[in-house]
Amino acid sequence: MSDARLNGPTTHFEPITSRVVLLPVNDIDTDQIIPARFLKVTGKNGLGEHLFADWRYDAKGNLRSDFVLNNPACKGATLLLAGGNFGCGSSREHAPWALSAFGFRAVISTSFADIFANNALKNRVLPVAISPEDHRTLLERLTADPAAEVTVNLKEKTVALPGGRSMPFPIDEFARRCLLDGVDELGYLLRFTDRIATFERQA
């Protein structure tokens, strides 16, 4: 087992300030995020090319000009605003792999499928669930001003709009701590090696 696997990720999860890609479609399942035919790989390299493949490309493999991810104005954006129940369907971990490989660091929605949300957190893609009212406000604001930047602050558990309005979001506290500290579950436990050893000696 490599040192990287033992120690977990080393990058602390910093606040994200970015333009937002708008895909306000409900019930986007994992087969739409990354179609099953691309699941033969065991690594993450290249999966970003296949994100939303059936929506991004036509039958001949050409980019669809009317799909939002193909809009040049969205290039470099690291936040995705989706509809409710994002990531439903099968439990494939390739879905957050593809989102991350494309460049997304967080997905904002009103709700997420539980298995997808857990997989996303383990792969450092932040599932941000805001209230339907806040989601509607955010969507209206960004539709009116697509160039506006939004800040997702994991430490504060907020989504900040231009002008200062903040929208709260919940997150599992253990997952939040691991992301902020830049470790995975194993890396977190390894911090307590001395205490574990002391407990074993006393048992």
TORBA-7963 format. One record per residue (C-alpha): residue in three letters; x, y negated, z negated. Coordinates in Angstrom, 2 decimals. Example, Ala and Ser with C-alpha at 12.3 -4.5 7.8 and 13.67 -1.06 7.14 Angstrom:
# TORBA-7963
BAMI:ALA:12.30:4.50:-7.80
BAMI:SER:13.67:1.06:-7.14
# end
This chain:
# TORBA-7963
BAMI:MET:0.00:0.00:0.00
BAMI:SER:1.41:-3.37:1.01
BAMI:ASP:2.14:-6.22:-1.36
BAMI:ALA:-0.40:-8.33:0.54
BAMI:ARG:-3.13:-5.79:-0.24
BAMI:LEU:-2.11:-5.58:-3.89
BAMI:ASN:-1.98:-9.31:-4.40
BAMI:GLY:-4.97:-10.22:-2.28
BAMI:PRO:-5.34:-13.44:-0.29
BAMI:THR:-3.02:-16.24:-1.31
BAMI:THR:-4.89:-19.24:0.09
BAMI:HIS:-7.08:-21.18:-2.30
BAMI:PHE:-10.50:-22.02:-0.88
BAMI:GLU:-10.41:-25.77:-0.35
BAMI:PRO:-13.38:-28.06:0.45
BAMI:ILE:-14.47:-27.88:4.08
BAMI:THR:-15.23:-31.08:5.99
BAMI:SER:-16.37:-30.46:9.54
BAMI:ARG:-18.91:-31.03:12.25
BAMI:VAL:-21.65:-28.41:12.18
BAMI:VAL:-22.80:-26.01:14.90
BAMI:LEU:-26.60:-25.87:14.87
BAMI:LEU:-28.17:-22.45:15.43
BAMI:PRO:-31.45:-22.75:13.47
BAMI:VAL:-32.79:-19.32:14.37
BAMI:ASN:-34.34:-17.12:11.69
BAMI:ASP:-33.49:-13.45:11.20
BAMI:ILE:-30.22:-13.40:13.11
BAMI:ASP:-29.09:-9.83:12.55
BAMI:THR:-25.60:-8.39:12.61
BAMI:ASP:-26.12:-6.84:16.05
BAMI:GLN:-26.69:-10.33:17.41
BAMI:ILE:-23.68:-11.66:15.53
BAMI:ILE:-21.44:-8.90:16.91
BAMI:PRO:-23.08:-6.35:19.25
BAMI:ALA:-22.52:-2.68:18.47
BAMI:ARG:-20.42:-2.02:21.58
BAMI:PHE:-17.61:-4.09:20.08
BAMI:LEU:-17.40:-2.08:16.84
BAMI:LYS:-14.89:0.48:18.07
BAMI:VAL:-11.99:-1.62:16.83
BAMI:THR:-10.61:-1.23:13.33
BAMI:GLY:-8.85:-4.61:13.28
BAMI:LYS:-10.08:-8.17:13.44
BAMI:ASN:-8.02:-9.43:16.37
BAMI:GLY:-10.11:-10.62:19.30
BAMI:LEU:-13.48:-10.29:17.61
BAMI:GLY:-14.07:-14.03:17.84
BAMI:GLU:-14.41:-13.66:21.61
BAMI:HIS:-17.42:-11.39:21.08
BAMI:LEU:-19.27:-13.47:18.49
BAMI:PHE:-22.90:-13.78:19.65
BAMI:ALA:-21.74:-12.13:22.88
BAMI:ASP:-25.22:-11.41:24.26
BAMI:TRP:-26.15:-15.07:23.78
BAMI:ARG:-22.86:-16.61:24.89
BAMI:TYR:-22.37:-14.67:28.12
BAMI:ASP:-24.61:-13.80:31.06
BAMI:ALA:-24.81:-10.37:32.71
BAMI:LYS:-21.70:-11.15:34.76
BAMI:GLY:-19.66:-12.17:31.75
BAMI:ASN:-19.82:-15.88:32.43
BAMI:LEU:-20.37:-18.38:29.63
BAMI:ARG:-23.95:-19.65:29.38
BAMI:SER:-23.84:-23.43:29.51
BAMI:ASP:-27.05:-23.70:27.50
BAMI:PHE:-25.77:-21.82:24.42
BAMI:VAL:-24.57:-24.02:21.60
BAMI:LEU:-21.21:-22.29:20.99
BAMI:ASN:-20.27:-23.00:24.58
BAMI:ASN:-20.81:-26.74:24.18
BAMI:PRO:-17.37:-28.44:24.25
BAMI:ALA:-18.60:-30.80:21.52
BAMI:CYS:-18.73:-27.84:19.11
BAMI:LYS:-15.10:-26.90:19.61
BAMI:GLY:-13.20:-26.88:16.34
BAMI:ALA:-16.30:-26.98:14.11
BAMI:THR:-15.92:-24.66:11.12
BAMI:LEU:-19.48:-24.84:9.74
BAMI:LEU:-22.51:-23.03:11.16
BAMI:LEU:-26.09:-24.00:10.28
BAMI:ALA:-28.36:-21.02:10.85
BAMI:GLY:-31.97:-20.15:10.09
BAMI:GLY:-33.22:-18.04:7.22
BAMI:ASN:-32.37:-14.40:6.49
BAMI:PHE:-29.02:-14.65:8.26
BAMI:GLY:-27.05:-11.41:8.63
BAMI:CYS:-29.95:-9.00:8.27
BAMI:GLY:-29.91:-5.56:9.85
BAMI:SER:-27.00:-3.12:9.62
BAMI:SER:-24.22:-3.62:7.10
BAMI:ARG:-21.32:-3.93:9.54
BAMI:GLU:-18.34:-5.83:8.13
BAMI:HIS:-17.41:-6.82:11.67
BAMI:ALA:-20.01:-9.62:11.46
BAMI:PRO:-18.04:-11.82:9.03
BAMI:TRP:-14.83:-10.71:10.78
BAMI:ALA:-16.16:-12.15:14.05
BAMI:LEU:-17.37:-15.36:12.40
BAMI:SER:-14.00:-15.87:10.75
BAMI:ALA:-12.06:-15.02:13.91
BAMI:PHE:-14.06:-17.61:15.84
BAMI:GLY:-13.12:-20.22:13.25
BAMI:PHE:-16.14:-20.48:10.99
BAMI:ARG:-15.37:-20.85:7.28
BAMI:ALA:-18.95:-21.13:6.03
BAMI:VAL:-22.51:-20.46:7.17
BAMI:ILE:-25.33:-22.64:5.82
BAMI:SER:-28.80:-21.12:5.66
BAMI:THR:-31.79:-20.83:3.34
BAMI:SER:-31.12:-17.13:2.67
BAMI:PHE:-28.78:-14.29:3.54
BAMI:ALA:-29.07:-10.53:3.66
BAMI:ASP:-27.38:-9.24:0.50
BAMI:ILE:-24.93:-6.87:2.18
BAMI:PHE:-23.88:-9.50:4.71
BAMI:ALA:-23.37:-12.07:1.96
BAMI:ASN:-21.17:-9.68:-0.02
BAMI:ASN:-19.14:-8.77:3.07
BAMI:ALA:-18.77:-12.44:3.96
BAMI:LEU:-17.45:-13.35:0.51
BAMI:LYS:-14.90:-10.54:0.64
BAMI:ASN:-13.72:-11.93:3.98
BAMI:ARG:-13.62:-15.56:2.84
BAMI:VAL:-16.59:-16.70:4.88
BAMI:LEU:-18.76:-18.67:2.48
BAMI:PRO:-22.54:-18.01:2.59
BAMI:VAL:-24.15:-21.28:1.54
BAMI:ALA:-27.84:-20.93:0.67
BAMI:ILE:-29.59:-24.27:0.26
BAMI:SER:-33.28:-24.92:-0.35
BAMI:PRO:-35.68:-25.01:2.61
BAMI:GLU:-36.26:-28.71:1.96
BAMI:ASP:-32.53:-29.48:1.99
BAMI:HIS:-32.05:-27.28:5.05
BAMI:ARG:-34.74:-29.21:6.90
BAMI:THR:-33.19:-32.54:5.90
BAMI:LEU:-29.74:-31.40:6.98
BAMI:LEU:-31.00:-30.09:10.31
BAMI:GLU:-32.87:-33.33:11.03
BAMI:ARG:-29.85:-35.42:10.12
BAMI:LEU:-27.45:-33.41:12.27
BAMI:THR:-29.85:-33.21:15.21
BAMI:ALA:-30.01:-37.00:15.19
BAMI:ASP:-26.23:-37.32:14.81
BAMI:PRO:-24.41:-34.19:16.10
BAMI:ALA:-21.01:-35.78:15.45
BAMI:ALA:-21.67:-36.23:11.73
BAMI:GLU:-19.38:-34.31:9.38
BAMI:VAL:-20.56:-32.37:6.34
BAMI:THR:-18.47:-31.32:3.35
BAMI:VAL:-18.94:-27.97:1.64
BAMI:ASN:-17.32:-28.02:-1.79
BAMI:LEU:-17.09:-24.60:-3.41
BAMI:LYS:-15.73:-25.94:-6.68
BAMI:GLU:-18.69:-28.30:-7.07
BAMI:LYS:-21.13:-25.91:-5.36
BAMI:THR:-22.46:-28.68:-3.15
BAMI:VAL:-23.04:-29.60:0.48
BAMI:ALA:-22.41:-33.33:0.95
BAMI:LEU:-23.96:-35.33:3.79
BAMI:PRO:-22.47:-38.49:5.23
BAMI:GLY:-23.46:-41.27:2.89
BAMI:GLY:-22.98:-39.25:-0.26
BAMI:ARG:-26.14:-37.17:-0.73
BAMI:SER:-25.29:-33.76:-2.21
BAMI:MET:-27.24:-30.54:-1.93
BAMI:PRO:-26.55:-27.78:-4.49
BAMI:PHE:-26.12:-24.12:-3.65
BAMI:PRO:-25.80:-21.03:-5.88
BAMI:ILE:-23.00:-18.48:-5.71
BAMI:ASP:-21.89:-15.49:-7.74
BAMI:GLU:-19.45:-16.88:-10.28
BAMI:PHE:-16.92:-14.06:-9.99
BAMI:ALA:-16.81:-14.40:-6.20
BAMI:ARG:-16.44:-18.16:-6.57
BAMI:ARG:-13.53:-17.75:-8.98
BAMI:CYS:-11.74:-15.33:-6.67
BAMI:LEU:-12.13:-17.65:-3.67
BAMI:LEU:-10.96:-20.71:-5.57
BAMI:ASP:-7.97:-18.85:-6.99
BAMI:GLY:-7.07:-17.25:-3.65
BAMI:VAL:-7.31:-13.62:-4.79
BAMI:ASP:-9.49:-10.62:-4.03
BAMI:GLU:-11.00:-8.37:-6.71
BAMI:LEU:-7.85:-6.29:-7.02
BAMI:GLY:-5.63:-9.33:-7.16
BAMI:TYR:-7.81:-10.73:-9.92
BAMI:LEU:-7.54:-7.54:-11.98
BAMI:LEU:-3.78:-7.39:-11.52
BAMI:ARG:-3.52:-10.68:-13.42
BAMI:PHE:-4.52:-8.77:-16.53
BAMI:THR:-1.98:-5.95:-16.23
BAMI:ASP:-0.37:-6.79:-19.58
BAMI:ARG:-3.69:-6.94:-21.39
BAMI:ILE:-4.82:-3.68:-19.79
BAMI:ALA:-1.56:-2.00:-20.85
BAMI:THR:-1.99:-3.30:-24.43
BAMI:PHE:-5.55:-1.97:-24.54
BAMI:GLU:-4.41:1.45:-23.30
BAMI:ARG:-1.73:1.63:-25.98
BAMI:GLN:-4.30:0.83:-28.65
BAMI:ALA:-6.90:3.26:-27.38
# end
